[in-house]
Amino acid sequence: MAPITTASNDETHAALLDTLDMQKVPKPFRNPNWKPPQRRNKNLKQILSEAQRAQQSLINTQQNSGATTPQPSTDGTAPPASLNPNLAQADRDLNRAVLEKNAGRPQQTGAPVSLGPSVTYTSIAAAPSLKPKKKYCDITGLPAKYTDPKTGLYYFNAEVYKIIKSLNTTQVQEYLAARGANTVLK
């Protein structure tokens, strides 16, 4: 606050406030010395999609070449042999073609080529997770910190525990069935 003197008035206070006002100090949005990075980093998904796109274009080019173009059927009943209507089989054929290309061409002797597993976005074959399974409250759906030892229901806090204590056995079994942890006795 400005010192009050005998000569102080509204004009001197306004002048002092104007000199101390931080709103009038220029604040640029970014550092004037900042420059954008010269290299653009790509994430794994972008790299895999570009590689898959390049392989797909190579396969399409090979399929569209004159030597591999199938002759259309004259009766119009059978589809061309190169088109596989079964999507799962077509996906396996594509994965096999990609693996053969990556491992080199297979020998023409007819011996099977041992190819390693291929993990892509279209065919995921991963090991089970080593992290513990997350537990969620059976009543609220919030992350559960506690488990009721009597019923086996997961709960979030003391308020939900009071609700669990008031449930009968059929309701408890229904909550466990929703989670897939119920026991069916025959």
N, CA, C and O of each residue as an XYZ file, in Angstrom:
744
protein
N       0.849     -1.171      0.000
C       0.000      0.000      0.000
C       0.892      1.229      0.000
O       1.970      1.223      0.594
N       0.443      2.280     -0.664
C       1.242      3.503     -0.782
C       1.309      4.206      0.565
O       0.333      4.235      1.314
N       2.487      4.780      0.866
C       2.592      5.516      2.139
C       1.711      6.757      2.115
O       1.643      7.471      1.115
N       1.060      6.991      3.199
C       0.171      8.149      3.294
C       0.973      9.316      3.861
O       1.545      9.231      4.947
N       0.999     10.379      3.119
C       1.679     11.611      3.551
C       0.680     12.733      3.503
O      -0.475     12.552      3.119
N       1.146     13.892      3.898
C       0.248     15.047      3.854
C      -0.005     15.468      2.422
O      -1.043     16.056      2.119
N       0.947     15.169      1.524
C       0.776     15.567      0.130
C       0.080     14.480     -0.689
O      -0.101     14.656     -1.894
N      -0.313     13.373     -0.082
C      -0.951     12.274     -0.821
C      -2.364     12.654     -1.214
O      -3.105     13.272     -0.450
N      -2.703     12.276     -2.394
C      -4.070     12.453     -2.873
C      -4.377     11.308     -3.848
O      -3.578     10.388     -4.021
N      -5.499     11.387     -4.446
C      -5.916     10.311     -5.344
C      -5.007     10.183     -6.555
O      -4.806      9.075     -7.052
N      -4.451     11.290     -7.045
C      -3.599     11.224     -8.238
C      -2.294     10.487     -7.932
O      -1.845      9.678     -8.744
N      -1.682     10.752     -6.781
C      -0.423     10.067     -6.458
C      -0.665      8.579     -6.204
O       0.162      7.737     -6.553
N      -1.808      8.268     -5.594
C      -2.131      6.853     -5.385
C      -2.325      6.141     -6.721
O      -1.841      5.021     -6.883
N      -3.000      6.739     -7.660
C      -3.239      6.149     -8.976
C      -1.914      5.968     -9.722
O      -1.705      4.949    -10.381
N      -1.007      6.970     -9.615
C       0.285      6.860    -10.284
C       1.111      5.726     -9.689
O       1.764      4.981    -10.420
N       1.086      5.593     -8.368
C       1.831      4.517     -7.720
C       1.258      3.142     -8.087
O       2.012      2.198     -8.321
N      -0.057      3.032     -8.136
C      -0.677      1.775     -8.534
C      -0.345      1.421     -9.977
O      -0.161      0.248    -10.302
N      -0.267      2.430    -10.845
C       0.085      2.176    -12.239
C       1.511      1.653    -12.366
O       1.776      0.790    -13.203
N       2.430      2.160    -11.553
C       3.809      1.682    -11.639
C       3.958      0.284    -11.057
O       4.817     -0.476    -11.503
N       3.143     -0.070    -10.073
C       3.238     -1.383     -9.446
C       2.321     -2.432    -10.081
O       2.349     -3.595     -9.677
N       1.525     -2.048    -11.046
C       0.568     -2.965    -11.655
C       1.296     -4.044    -12.466
O       2.055     -3.726    -13.381
N       1.066     -5.307    -12.131
C       1.723     -6.410    -12.830
C       1.009     -6.779    -14.125
O       1.582     -7.482    -14.958
N      -0.206     -6.331    -14.311
C      -0.939     -6.653    -15.528
C      -0.327     -5.992    -16.743
O      -0.490     -6.487    -17.858
N       0.364     -4.900    -16.558
C       0.927     -4.174    -17.700
C       2.297     -4.701    -18.100
O       2.844     -4.273    -19.117
N       2.867     -5.628    -17.320
C       4.155     -6.216    -17.673
C       3.915     -7.232    -18.781
O       3.084     -8.125    -18.619
N       4.625     -7.118    -19.908
C       4.395     -8.079    -20.996
C       4.866     -9.474    -20.601
O       5.972     -9.665    -20.095
N       3.984    -10.441    -20.852
C       4.295    -11.838    -20.569
C       4.057    -12.638    -21.847
O       2.914    -12.957    -22.175
N       5.126    -12.962    -22.567
C       4.926    -13.734    -23.799
C       4.428    -15.133    -23.475
O       4.711    -15.678    -22.408
N       3.673    -15.712    -24.423
C       3.090    -17.025    -24.214
C       4.156    -18.098    -24.083
O       4.049    -18.980    -23.230
N       5.192    -18.028    -24.928
C       6.254    -19.012    -24.844
C       7.605    -18.324    -24.867
O       7.726    -17.156    -25.234
N       8.595    -19.061    -24.475
C       9.950    -18.546    -24.409
C      10.400    -18.105    -25.806
O      10.239    -18.870    -26.757
N      10.961    -16.894    -25.963
C      11.377    -16.459    -27.305
C      12.533    -17.295    -27.855
O      12.761    -17.291    -29.065
N      13.258    -18.003    -27.011
C      14.362    -18.838    -27.480
C      13.917    -20.252    -27.841
O      14.740    -21.055    -28.280
N      12.626    -20.578    -27.665
C      12.142    -21.910    -27.944
C      12.071    -22.165    -29.436
O      11.631    -21.305    -30.200
N      12.504    -23.351    -29.854
C      12.411    -23.758    -31.255
C      11.792    -25.142    -31.306
O      12.047    -25.953    -30.415
N      10.993    -25.440    -32.309
C      10.389    -26.776    -32.386
C      11.473    -27.822    -32.619
O      12.514    -27.518    -33.201
N      11.237    -29.048    -32.169
C      12.243    -30.099    -32.374
C      12.414    -30.396    -33.853
O      11.464    -30.298    -34.628
N      13.620    -30.757    -34.237
C      13.915    -31.023    -35.639
C      13.412    -32.394    -36.084
O      13.139    -32.605    -37.266
N      13.289    -33.324    -35.137
C      12.899    -34.685    -35.458
C      11.546    -34.987    -34.846
O      11.291    -34.645    -33.691
N      10.688    -35.617    -35.606
C       9.376    -35.991    -35.101
C       9.439    -37.421    -34.599
O       9.803    -38.327    -35.349
N       9.090    -37.633    -33.342
C       9.098    -38.967    -32.763
C       7.777    -39.661    -33.070
O       6.711    -39.047    -33.026
N       7.866    -40.944    -33.381
C       6.671    -41.720    -33.681
C       6.476    -42.740    -32.579
O       7.441    -43.259    -32.018
N       5.214    -43.026    -32.275
C       4.952    -44.059    -31.284
C       4.880    -45.415    -31.981
O       4.891    -45.499    -33.209
N       4.806    -46.476    -31.175
C       4.850    -47.834    -31.703
C       3.688    -48.125    -32.642
O       3.857    -48.823    -33.642
N       2.526    -47.601    -32.332
C       1.352    -47.848    -33.173
C       1.546    -47.256    -34.563
O       1.170    -47.873    -35.559
N       2.135    -46.054    -34.635
C       2.372    -45.430    -35.933
C       3.400    -46.224    -36.739
O       3.237    -46.410    -37.944
N       4.453    -46.689    -36.075
C       5.487    -47.444    -36.773
C       4.920    -48.751    -37.312
O       5.178    -49.115    -38.459
N       4.135    -49.469    -36.475
C       3.549    -50.733    -36.924
C       2.545    -50.533    -38.056
O       2.499    -51.323    -38.999
N       1.744    -49.476    -37.960
C       0.752    -49.250    -39.022
C       1.437    -48.896    -40.337
O       0.978    -49.316    -41.399
N       2.537    -48.123    -40.286
C       3.254    -47.800    -41.521
C       3.895    -49.050    -42.117
O       3.875    -49.234    -43.334
N       4.463    -49.907    -41.273
C       5.076    -51.135    -41.769
C       4.018    -52.060    -42.355
O       4.240    -52.682    -43.394
N       2.874    -52.151    -41.694
C       1.802    -53.009    -42.201
C       1.256    -52.458    -43.520
O       0.939    -53.220    -44.433
N       1.148    -51.131    -43.613
C       0.676    -50.514    -44.846
C       1.655    -50.783    -45.988
O       1.238    -51.060    -47.113
N       2.964    -50.701    -45.699
C       3.959    -50.970    -46.733
C       3.912    -52.432    -47.169
O       4.020    -52.726    -48.360
N       3.752    -53.349    -46.216
C       3.668    -54.760    -46.555
C       2.394    -55.053    -47.343
O       2.406    -55.856    -48.276
N       1.308    -54.407    -46.969
C       0.042    -54.616    -47.684
C       0.152    -54.114    -49.118
O      -0.351    -54.755    -50.041
N       0.810    -52.968    -49.310
C       0.964    -52.453    -50.674
C       1.857    -53.373    -51.491
O       1.628    -53.550    -52.687
N       2.887    -53.971    -50.855
C       3.738    -54.922    -51.557
C       2.947    -56.162    -51.948
O       3.081    -56.660    -53.066
N       2.126    -56.661    -51.032
C       1.306    -57.837    -51.330
C       0.304    -57.522    -52.435
O       0.096    -58.336    -53.335
N      -0.313    -56.353    -52.375
C      -1.270    -55.961    -53.418
C      -0.579    -55.840    -54.765
O      -1.149    -56.215    -55.789
N       0.635    -55.324    -54.775
C       1.375    -55.199    -56.024
C       1.676    -56.574    -56.592
O       1.551    -56.795    -57.796
N       2.082    -57.519    -55.706
C       2.373    -58.867    -56.180
C       1.109    -59.560    -56.667
O       1.151    -60.299    -57.650
N       0.000    -59.335    -56.004
C      -1.240    -59.976    -56.420
C      -1.760    -59.395    -57.726
O      -2.422    -60.092    -58.495
N      -1.468    -58.128    -57.983
C      -1.972    -57.484    -59.189
C      -1.021    -57.622    -60.368
O      -1.313    -57.106    -61.447
N       0.106    -58.303    -60.196
C       1.019    -58.476    -61.320
C       0.395    -59.456    -62.310
O      -0.484    -60.238    -61.948
N       0.845    -59.409    -63.538
C       0.254    -60.238    -64.591
C       0.450    -61.711    -64.367
O      -0.390    -62.508    -64.783
N       1.557    -62.113    -63.707
C       1.832    -63.539    -63.524
C       0.908    -64.165    -62.489
O       0.623    -65.361    -62.561
N       0.442    -63.389    -61.542
C      -0.367    -63.977    -60.482
C      -1.844    -63.632    -60.602
O      -2.627    -63.998    -59.726
N      -2.240    -62.949    -61.644
C      -3.649    -62.593    -61.794
C      -4.434    -63.829    -62.213
O      -4.135    -64.423    -63.248
N      -5.430    -64.225    -61.429
C      -6.203    -65.419    -61.804
C      -7.118    -65.116    -62.984
O      -7.569    -63.988    -63.183
N      -7.369    -66.146    -63.741
C      -8.279    -66.005    -64.866
C      -9.707    -66.026    -64.352
O     -10.046    -66.899    -63.552
N     -10.560    -65.101    -64.779
C     -11.955    -65.118    -64.322
C     -12.671    -66.349    -64.855
O     -12.410    -66.824    -65.961
N     -13.583    -66.848    -64.030
C     -14.332    -68.036    -64.450
C     -15.331    -67.634    -65.512
O     -15.904    -66.545    -65.474
N     -15.527    -68.532    -66.456
C     -16.428    -68.221    -67.570
C     -17.882    -68.455    -67.204
O     -18.770    -67.813    -67.765
N     -18.144    -69.369    -66.265
C     -19.534    -69.633    -65.929
C     -20.078    -68.650    -64.894
O     -21.294    -68.544    -64.733
N     -19.199    -67.925    -64.187
C     -19.633    -66.903    -63.241
C     -20.118    -67.442    -61.914
O     -20.662    -66.685    -61.111
N     -19.935    -68.750    -61.652
C     -20.446    -69.313    -60.399
C     -19.407    -69.320    -59.297
O     -19.750    -69.089    -58.138
N     -18.159    -69.575    -59.615
C     -17.132    -69.706    -58.584
C     -16.351    -68.407    -58.466
O     -16.016    -67.797    -59.481
N     -16.056    -67.975    -57.256
C     -15.222    -66.787    -57.105
C     -13.784    -67.124    -57.458
O     -13.415    -68.298    -57.465
N     -12.971    -66.131    -57.748
C     -11.575    -66.402    -58.051
C     -10.899    -67.096    -56.877
O     -11.275    -66.884    -55.724
N      -9.905    -67.924    -57.170
C      -9.250    -68.729    -56.133
C      -8.453    -67.861    -55.164
O      -8.252    -68.254    -54.015
N      -7.995    -66.687    -55.606
C      -7.159    -65.863    -54.730
C      -7.967    -65.137    -53.665
O      -7.409    -64.703    -52.657
N      -9.275    -64.997    -53.873
C     -10.094    -64.312    -52.882
C     -10.653    -65.334    -51.905
O     -11.373    -66.252    -52.299
N     -10.324    -65.175    -50.650
C     -10.779    -66.112    -49.623
C     -11.939    -65.468    -48.872
O     -11.741    -64.447    -48.214
N     -13.145    -66.033    -48.949
C     -14.277    -65.413    -48.257
C     -14.203    -65.571    -46.743
O     -14.881    -64.841    -46.020
N     -13.396    -66.508    -46.246
C     -13.251    -66.720    -44.814
C     -12.236    -65.719    -44.276
O     -11.052    -65.808    -44.600
N     -12.689    -64.757    -43.450
C     -11.800    -63.697    -42.976
C     -10.717    -64.218    -42.055
O      -9.589    -63.727    -42.103
N     -11.025    -65.204    -41.208
C     -10.014    -65.746    -40.302
C      -8.899    -66.423    -41.092
O      -7.720    -66.260    -40.780
N      -9.281    -67.185    -42.118
C      -8.280    -67.845    -42.941
C      -7.468    -66.817    -43.727
O      -6.257    -66.972    -43.886
N      -8.123    -65.781    -44.213
C      -7.414    -64.733    -44.947
C      -6.428    -64.010    -44.039
O      -5.333    -63.650    -44.470
N      -6.812    -63.798    -42.786
C      -5.907    -63.147    -41.831
C      -4.693    -64.028    -41.566
O      -3.569    -63.530    -41.507
N      -4.911    -65.349    -41.403
C      -3.783    -66.266    -41.198
C      -2.878    -66.289    -42.418
O      -1.654    -66.324    -42.284
N      -3.482    -66.268    -43.632
C      -2.674    -66.249    -44.849
C      -1.827    -64.986    -44.917
O      -0.662    -65.032    -45.310
N      -2.421    -63.851    -44.529
C      -1.688    -62.592    -44.546
C      -0.558    -62.619    -43.525
O       0.555    -62.188    -43.827
N      -0.830    -63.122    -42.312
C       0.219    -63.223    -41.298
C       1.338    -64.152    -41.764
O       2.515    -63.866    -41.542
N       0.971    -65.272    -42.415
C       1.976    -66.196    -42.926
C       2.819    -65.524    -43.994
O       4.038    -65.693    -44.024
N       2.173    -64.756    -44.878
C       2.911    -64.068    -45.931
C       3.871    -63.041    -45.348
O       4.996    -62.901    -45.827
N       3.437    -62.327    -44.325
C       4.298    -61.337    -43.691
C       5.468    -62.018    -43.007
O       6.598    -61.539    -43.093
N       5.211    -63.138    -42.324
C       6.286    -63.864    -41.660
C       7.280    -64.431    -42.668
O       8.490    -64.390    -42.441
N       6.773    -64.961    -43.781
C       7.673    -65.472    -44.816
C       8.534    -64.364    -45.387
O       9.722    -64.563    -45.642
N       7.947    -63.206    -45.587
C       8.709    -62.080    -46.124
C       9.778    -61.646    -45.130
O      10.910    -61.368    -45.525
N       9.432    -61.584    -43.842
C      10.395    -61.156    -42.830
C      11.495    -62.184    -42.623
O      12.646    -61.814    -42.393
N      11.163    -63.470    -42.702
C      12.159    -64.516    -42.466
C      12.885    -64.899    -43.739
O      13.788    -65.734    -43.693
N      12.535    -64.336    -44.845
C      13.111    -64.742    -46.126
C      12.175    -65.729    -46.789
O      11.270    -66.255    -46.141
N      12.378    -65.986    -48.060
C      11.514    -66.905    -48.797
C      11.697    -68.331    -48.304
O      12.828    -68.737    -48.036
N      10.612    -69.114    -48.172
C      10.759    -70.508    -47.753
C      11.428    -71.324    -48.855
O      11.377    -70.958    -50.029
N      12.055    -72.430    -48.464
C      12.701    -73.287    -49.450
C      11.635    -73.925    -50.321
O      10.525    -74.209    -49.871
N      11.992    -74.142    -51.569
C      11.052    -74.694    -52.531
C      10.919    -76.209    -52.395
O      10.148    -76.822    -53.134
N      11.661    -76.832    -51.459
C      11.612    -78.282    -51.317
C      10.312    -78.754    -50.691
O      10.026    -79.951    -50.702
N       9.521    -77.846    -50.150
C       8.258    -78.227    -49.544
C       8.369    -78.446    -48.055
O       7.370    -78.737    -47.397
N       9.579    -78.312    -47.502
C       9.757    -78.484    -46.063
C       9.130    -77.296    -45.352
O       9.298    -76.160    -45.793
N       8.411    -77.534    -44.260
C       7.787    -76.409    -43.548
C       8.849    -75.520    -42.916
O       9.884    -75.993    -42.446
N       8.569    -74.233    -42.917
C       9.474    -73.256    -42.335
C       9.001    -72.981    -40.918
O       7.825    -72.686    -40.705
N       9.899    -73.072    -39.950
C       9.502    -72.779    -38.567
C       9.560    -71.274    -38.365
O      10.636    -70.677    -38.330
N       8.417    -70.687    -38.237
C       8.313    -69.246    -38.065
C       7.903    -68.942    -36.641
O       7.087    -69.656    -36.057
N       8.469    -67.880    -36.079
C       8.133    -67.480    -34.721
C       6.759    -66.857    -34.657
O       6.170    -66.551    -35.693
N       6.240    -66.664    -33.468
C       4.911    -66.050    -33.340
C       4.955    -64.588    -33.757
O       5.936    -63.886    -33.514
N       3.897    -64.154    -34.375
C       3.794    -62.772    -34.822
C       2.765    -62.060    -33.964
O       1.615    -62.490    -33.877
N       3.175    -60.977    -33.334
C       2.255    -60.192    -32.527
C       2.032    -58.872    -33.237
O       2.944    -58.050    -33.332
N       0.837    -58.667    -33.731
C       0.472    -57.428    -34.401
C      -0.830    -56.930    -33.790
O      -1.363    -57.536    -32.861
N      -1.333    -55.828    -34.317
C      -2.604    -55.313    -33.822
C      -3.773    -56.176    -34.283
O      -4.848    -56.129    -33.685
N      -3.577    -56.963    -35.335
C      -4.676    -57.796    -35.809
C      -4.651    -59.175    -35.178
O      -5.690    -59.832    -35.102
N      -3.479    -59.636    -34.718
C      -3.406    -60.948    -34.090
C      -2.573    -60.831    -32.823
O      -1.344    -60.865    -32.873
N      -3.234    -60.695    -31.708
C      -2.528    -60.537    -30.445
C      -2.446    -61.897    -29.769
O      -3.464    -62.542    -29.517
N      -1.236    -62.319    -29.483
C      -1.009    -63.555    -28.747
C      -0.029    -63.218    -27.634
O       1.180    -63.380    -27.796
N      -0.541    -62.757    -26.521
C       0.316    -62.299    -25.430
C       0.144    -63.213    -24.228
O      -0.884    -63.869    -24.062
N       1.174    -63.240    -23.396
C       1.128    -64.025    -22.170
C       0.211    -63.346    -21.167
O      -0.051    -62.149    -21.289
N      -0.282    -64.082    -20.178
C      -1.131    -63.454    -19.169
C      -0.349    -62.413    -18.370
O       0.872    -62.501    -18.239
N      -1.056    -61.449    -17.851
C      -0.426    -60.364    -17.103
C       0.108    -60.863    -15.776
O      -0.465    -61.758    -15.155
N       1.215    -60.270    -15.348
C       1.795    -60.612    -14.061
C       1.279    -59.701    -12.952
O       1.520    -59.954    -11.772
N       0.576    -58.656    -13.330
C       0.024    -57.749    -12.329
C      -1.208    -58.382    -11.686
O      -1.911    -59.156    -12.336
N      -1.480    -58.066    -10.419
C      -2.683    -58.628     -9.791
C      -3.953    -58.019    -10.403
O      -3.967    -56.870    -10.845
N      -4.997    -58.820    -10.410
C      -6.269    -58.381    -10.976
C      -6.844    -57.260    -10.119
O      -6.823    -57.343     -8.891
N      -7.356    -56.213    -10.763
C      -7.934    -55.095    -10.009
C      -9.279    -55.502     -9.440
O     -10.046    -56.226    -10.075
N      -9.553    -55.028     -8.238
C     -10.812    -55.335     -7.564
C     -11.669    -54.075     -7.535
O     -11.193    -52.989     -7.205
N     -12.939    -54.242     -7.887
C     -13.883    -53.137     -7.877
C     -15.037    -53.467     -6.937
O     -15.430    -54.625     -6.794
N     -15.568    -52.436     -6.305
C     -16.670    -52.600     -5.366
C     -17.873    -53.211     -6.089
O     -18.277    -52.740     -7.153
N     -18.430    -54.254     -5.501
C     -19.572    -54.918     -6.123
C     -20.833    -54.071     -6.071
O     -21.747    -54.292     -6.865
N     -20.909    -53.121     -5.172
C     -22.107    -52.291     -5.025
C     -21.979    -51.013     -5.853
O     -22.884    -50.681     -6.619
N     -20.858    -50.289     -5.706
C     -20.723    -48.973     -6.345
C     -19.930    -48.993     -7.632
O     -20.119    -48.122     -8.481
N     -19.041    -49.969     -7.800
C     -18.196    -49.999     -8.981
C     -16.907    -49.216     -8.821
O     -16.110    -49.149     -9.756
N     -16.685    -48.624     -7.661
C     -15.452    -47.889     -7.396
C     -14.334    -48.873     -7.055
O     -14.614    -50.022     -6.713
N     -13.076    -48.447     -7.142
C     -11.985    -49.363     -6.769
C     -12.133    -49.824     -5.320
O     -12.258    -49.005     -4.410
N     -12.119    -51.133     -5.115
C     -12.370    -51.701     -3.784
C     -11.068    -51.831     -3.012
O     -10.062    -52.322     -3.525
N     -11.112    -51.377     -1.766
C      -9.955    -51.500     -0.895
C     -10.105    -52.695      0.046
O      -9.118    -53.192      0.588
N     -11.345    -53.152      0.237
C     -11.606    -54.151      1.272
C     -12.444    -55.295      0.709
O     -13.118    -55.157     -0.312
N     -12.380    -56.437      1.413
C     -13.183    -57.606      1.069
C     -13.902    -58.090      2.324
O     -13.286    -58.240      3.380
N     -15.198    -58.332      2.208
C     -15.966    -58.865      3.333
C     -15.612    -60.340      3.486
O     -15.811    -61.113      2.549
N     -15.092    -60.752      4.646
C     -14.675    -62.154      4.794
C     -15.848    -63.127      4.813
O     -15.684    -64.289      4.442
N     -17.008    -62.686      5.229
C     -18.162    -63.580      5.325
C     -18.774    -63.853      3.953
O     -19.047    -65.003      3.611
N     -18.988    -62.800      3.171
C     -19.674    -62.949      1.880
C     -18.715    -63.015      0.702
O     -19.058    -63.582     -0.335
N     -17.529    -62.452      0.835
C     -16.590    -62.408     -0.283
C     -16.817    -61.229     -1.209
O     -16.171    -61.132     -2.252
N     -17.728    -60.327     -0.847
C     -17.991    -59.152     -1.669
C     -16.892    -58.112     -1.446
O     -16.405    -57.925     -0.330
N     -16.516    -57.443     -2.536
C     -15.578    -56.338     -2.433
C     -16.364    -55.072     -2.123
O     -17.459    -54.876     -2.649
N     -15.803    -54.197     -1.258
C     -16.495    -52.949     -0.952
C     -15.510    -51.815     -0.846
O     -14.320    -52.017     -0.602
N     -16.042    -50.582     -1.039
C     -15.232    -49.381     -1.137
C     -14.954    -48.747      0.223
O     -13.811    -48.403      0.522
N     -15.993    -48.590      1.050
C     -15.793    -47.927      2.351
C     -16.812    -48.463      3.362
O     -17.544    -49.411      3.081
N     -16.843    -47.840      4.539
C     -17.692    -48.318      5.640
C     -19.177    -48.188      5.311
O     -19.974    -49.022      5.740
N     -19.559    -47.167      4.564
C     -20.971    -47.005      4.212
C     -21.455    -48.179      3.367
O     -22.559    -48.683      3.572
N     -20.639    -48.608      2.430
C     -21.011    -49.735      1.582
C     -21.000    -51.021      2.406
O     -21.796    -51.926      2.153
N     -20.099    -51.106      3.393
C     -20.043    -52.291      4.251
C     -21.339    -52.445      5.046
O     -21.804    -53.563      5.265
N     -21.920    -51.328      5.478
C     -23.209    -51.387      6.181
C     -24.295    -51.951      5.269
O     -25.155    -52.717      5.702
N     -24.237    -51.556      3.993
C     -25.221    -52.063      3.026
C     -25.021    -53.563      2.830
O     -25.991    -54.317      2.754
N     -23.763    -53.996      2.748
C     -23.469    -55.425      2.552
C     -23.971    -56.241      3.733
O     -24.481    -57.347      3.549
N     -23.832    -55.712      4.939
C     -24.295    -56.423      6.133
C     -25.819    -56.588      6.141
O     -26.341    -57.528      6.741
N     -26.525    -55.677      5.475
C     -27.988    -55.760      5.465
C     -28.511    -56.664      4.348
O     -29.718    -56.895      4.288
N     -27.660    -57.185      3.464
C     -28.104    -58.028      2.354
C     -28.370    -59.455      2.831
O     -27.708    -59.955      3.741
N     -29.350    -60.097      2.198
C     -29.579    -61.516      2.497
C     -28.741    -62.374      1.550
O     -28.089    -61.838      0.654
N     -28.747    -63.671      1.728
C     -27.838    -64.546      0.982
C     -28.153    -64.592     -0.512
O     -27.240    -64.722     -1.327
N     -29.421    -64.490     -0.881
C     -29.751    -64.510     -2.309
C     -29.238    -63.252     -3.000
O     -28.757    -63.309     -4.132
N     -29.344    -62.110     -2.309
C     -28.820    -60.878     -2.900
C     -27.297    -60.925     -3.018
O     -26.729    -60.455     -4.003
N     -26.644    -61.495     -2.008
C     -25.185    -61.640     -2.063
C     -24.800    -62.524     -3.240
O     -23.856    -62.218     -3.968
N     -25.539    -63.635     -3.429
C     -25.243    -64.536     -4.544
C     -25.466    -63.849     -5.890
O     -24.746    -64.122     -6.850
N     -26.459    -62.957     -5.968
C     -26.692    -62.229     -7.212
C     -25.538    -61.275     -7.513
O     -25.114    -61.165     -8.664
N     -25.023    -60.582     -6.491
C     -23.865    -59.704     -6.698
C     -22.636    -60.520     -7.100
O     -21.880    -60.111     -7.982
N     -22.438    -61.656     -6.467
C     -21.300    -62.501     -6.833
C     -21.462    -63.061     -8.239
O     -20.476    -63.212     -8.960
N     -22.702    -63.373     -8.642
C     -22.952    -63.879     -9.985
C     -22.669    -62.795    -11.029
O     -22.194    -63.096    -12.124
N     -22.957    -61.543    -10.692
C     -22.673    -60.463    -11.628
C     -21.180    -60.339    -11.869
O     -20.753    -59.984    -12.968
N     -20.382    -60.630    -10.843
C     -18.930    -60.586    -10.970
C     -18.381    -61.885    -11.534
O     -17.241    -61.925    -11.996
N     -19.178    -62.950    -11.503
C     -18.746    -64.253    -11.977
C     -18.005    -65.041    -10.917
O     -17.216    -65.928    -11.243
N     -18.248    -64.729     -9.642
C     -17.556    -65.407     -8.541
C     -18.517    -66.221     -7.691
O     -18.175    -66.613     -6.575
N     -19.707    -66.478     -8.199
C     -20.680    -67.217     -7.391
C     -20.389    -68.699     -7.405
O     -19.736    -69.207     -8.316
N     -20.870    -69.381     -6.404
C     -20.726    -70.838     -6.342
C     -22.088    -71.455     -6.573
O     -23.062    -71.100     -5.910
N     -22.153    -72.373     -7.506
C     -23.410    -73.046     -7.818
C     -23.343    -74.442     -7.256
O     -22.488    -75.231     -7.657
N     -24.234    -74.765     -6.328
C     -24.304    -76.080     -5.730
C     -25.407    -76.879     -6.393
O     -26.501    -76.364     -6.623
N     -25.125    -78.139     -6.704
C     -26.134    -78.978     -7.381
C     -26.551    -80.107     -6.489
O     -27.390    -80.922     -6.875
